[in-house]
């Protein structure tokens, strides 16, 4: 068991997050451009699920998108550092990911789509950021460090694996584990089935009606966010609406006090350095913060969760090991 824990600790990705800010700020804007193309073409789904990007074995993808009689897909490959556009008629084009401005990336992608007769007009303004420079004017964000991107990709796929494990414990309405390019975070959301009070909105450069649709029903949401210059990459967990006493809840980890500034529980990856088994710690964080909120909000957990977790019990993992 000790050897297993040491292996799991050493395998958890370490991120150069104090250095990767410029690179991720650029990639953030690139994903917004790709995401807006998805939003403009994909059939609408509840809670804006149709706009999110999907994690693949190599990066992020729009998944198949309709265009007249064809389907096309845009995939961001963080392994070979390229963007691929493919279509169902056999068309293919690639853009090398390299240090270049958002404006240059936007122009090159639009040109590539036009060359394949796949032009998709989008509103060229970023959302959910305090300073929203139009894509075609953004020369500020132009960094792309391959090693930093590789570190981000390692964290993203590790988070996807654990959030997918956590998602499988719920049999009620639950979102995919998907990547929201507005906030640049990987998220999974559980629903109680009840409607929620109107969200107050107030997200920078994002209309309030977007939040009204996103939070039309009660949710418990968790995810991984790599962008904070103060926290570093971190897992989060919150409820909407907040049930009384949620911020005072005791979780199964001393590493996860409620963060009043963000209005959610936060587990920083930097706090996992001395933990014997980081993956178990993360799963315990996800499960216990969900339980704290769901119990206080009166969710029907017996109807919404797998049998092993409705009562807070652990489900045997591979090899008979239990997860929190």
N, C-alpha and C positions, 0 to 999 in steps of 0.2 A: 504493500500500500504506500509506503514512504517513497519508493522509487516511482510509482505511478504519479503521485502528487508532484514530485520534483519534475517529472517529464511534462506534466500539464502546466506547471508554473513556467518552466523554461520555454514552452511552446506558445505562451500568450504573447501576442505581438507588442513590441515596444515602439512607441511613436515619438518622432522628433518634433513634438507639437509646438515647442517654443520657436522653431525655425520654419515650420511649414505654412505659416499664416498667409504669406503672399501667394504661394502656389495654390493653396486651397481656395483663397478668395477668387483667383482666376478660374479654377475648375468649377467653382460654385456658379459663376456667371455662364460658363459654357453649358453646364447642366440645365440652367434656366432656359437657355436658347433651345436646347434639345427638348426639354420638357414642354415648352410652349408650343412646339411643333406637334407633340403628342396631344396636348390639350386642344389644339385647333382641329385635329382630325379624328380622334378617338370618340366613339359614342359615349355620351355622358353616363356616369355612374353616381350613385349616392355618395355623399361626403367627399366628392372630388377624387374618388379612387381612380378614375380614368386618367388623371393627370400625372400620377406618380410613375417613376421609373422602376424597373425591376432589376434586382441583382442577378447576374449571370455567373457562369464559371470564369469569366474573364473581365467583368466590370459591370456596366450598367447598360440597360437597353430600354427602348420604347416598347418592345414587343411589336407584333404585327399591326400596322395601321392601314386603314383603307384609303385608296386614292383611285377614283373611278373604278375600273374593273380589276385593278391590281391591289396587292398588299405590298407595303414596304416597311422597312425596319431601320432604325438608326441605333447602332451599338457603339458604346465607348469602351475600348479595349485598353485596360490598364496594365495588361501583361506585355503586349507588343507596342503599346503607346500609339494607338491610332484610332480614328473614328471610321466606322464602316457604314455605308449606306447600301442596302441590298433590296431587291424587289422580286416579286413572284414571277416576273418575266425573264429572270436571269441577269438583270442589270446589277452591277456592282461598281462602287467607287470608294476610295479611301482618302482620308486626310491624316497626315502625320501629326501627332500631338507633340508640340514643341513650344519653346518660349515664343509666344505671339500674343498680341493684344486681343481683348474681347472683340474689338471692332474688326480686326483681321480675321478672327475665327468666324464671326458672324457672316462676313462677306464671303469667305471661302465656302462655308457650308451652304449658304444660299445659292452660290454659283454652282456647287456640286448638285444640288437638288434640281436646279434649272436644267442642267446638262442631261439629267435623267428624266426630264419632263415630270418632276415631282414638286414643283414649287408650291410652298405653303406659306401664305402671308401670316405674320404674327404681329402682335403689339410689341414693339421692340424696347420695352422698359422692364427692368427687373422688379421683383416684388419682395416684400418681407425683409427689406434692408433699409437702413436709415438713409443712406446716400444712394439714390437710384440713378445712375448714369445710363442713358440710353445705349443699347448695345452697339449701335453703329457709330457712337461717339466715344466709346470707352477705350482710351489708350492707357489708362492708369493701371489696369490689371493685365499683366503680360508675363507672369512668371510660370514656369513649368519645370520643376526639378524632378527628374525621374525617380530618384531614391525616395524623396518625400511622397510622391504619388504612390510608390510601391508600399510604403509604410501605411498610408491611408487605406489602400486596397486591402492590406492584410487585416487591419482593424475592421473594415467594413464586412469582409466575408466571415470573420470570426463572430462579429455581432449578429450577422444574419443567421448563422448556425444556431446560436443560443436563443435568439428571439423566435426562430422557427420551432425549436423545442418547446419553448414556453407557449407558443400559439397552439400547439397540438393538445394542450391540456384543457381547451375550451371547446364546447360543442354548441354554444350559442352563436349569435351573429358576431363574427370577428373579421377584421380586415386581413388582406394579405400582409406579409412582411414586405413593405415597399418603401421606396426612397422618395421623400418629398423634397424637390429641388428648391422650393421657396425657402424653407428653413435649413436645407442641406442636412437632413437627418433621416435615419432609418427608423421606421416606426411600425408598431402593430397595435391595433385598437380593439378592445372588447366592448360589447354593448349589453346593457341590461334589458333592452327592449322597451324602455319607457322614454317618453319625450323629455326634453330638457328646456329650461328657461332660455330665452333669447340671449345669445352670447353678446357680450358688451362690445366686441370688436376692438379696434384700437391698434391693430398690428400695422407697423410702418409700411406705407406704400402698398396697402392691401385693402380693398373695399370691405366694409363691415359685412356686406351680404355674403361674402365668401366665408367668413367665420360662422355666419348664421347657418349656412348649409352644412359646414363641416361639423358643427356641434349642435345639430338639431335634436340629437338624442343623447341620453346619459352614456358616458364613456369612462373606461379606465384605459389609459394609453401609456405605452412604454416604448422606449427606443434608445438609440445611440446617436450622440451628437458630437462631432469632432471639432467644431469651429471655435469654441470659447477660448479667448486668449488667457482667461483667468483660471478656468477649470481644467483646460485640456480636454481630450476626448473623454466622454462620460456617458454613462447610462442614466436615464431619467424615468420617472414614473409619476403620473398625476391622474386626478379625477376631474371630470366636469359633469355637473357642478361639484364643488368641493363639499363633501358631507361634513357635518359638524364634528370637530375634534380630529379631523384627518391630519392636520399639521402636528398634532401631539402624539400621533401613533408611534408605538414602539415596533421597530422592524426586527428581523432576525440578524441584522448586521449593525455593529457599532459604527460602521463606516458611512452610514446613510442617514444623517439627520435631515429633517425637512429644511429646504432652502427657501427662505421667505422671499428672497430677491427674484427667484425664478418661479415660485409658487408650486414647487414639486420636490419630490425626493430625488437626490442626486447621488450617484455612485461614480466617483472619479476613477479612471483607470490608474492614475498615479498612486492611489491608495491601495491598489491590489498587489504592489510589489512584494510585500512581506506576507501575503496570504498564502496558506499552504496549497489551496486549490482555487484559483481565481474563477474557474467556470462554475463551480458549485456556489461560490460567493455571489456571482452575478445572478444565477438562477434563484438563489434564496432571496436576493434583493427584489427581483421581479415578482416572485410569488408572494412574499410577505407584504410588500407595499400594495399589491392588488388586493390581498385579503383584508388589509387594514381599511381600505376604502370601500370594498364591496360589503363588508360586514356593517360598517357604519351607515352605508347608504341603503341597507336592506335589500340587496340583490338576492334573487332566488338562486343561490349557488348550486343547490342540488339539481336544478333543472339546466343550469348553464355550463357546468363543468364536467369533465370526465369523472367517473366514479371515484377514482383514487385521489382526486384533488378537491372534490366538493366538500370534504370534511377536513381539508388541510393535510391529508396524508400524502406521503411521498410515493411516487410511482417507481418501480424498479427500472433502472436503466440497463444498458447492455452489460452483460456479465453479472447481473444481479445487484449491481451497485445502486444505491438509492440517491435520488436527487432531491433537493429541497423544494 
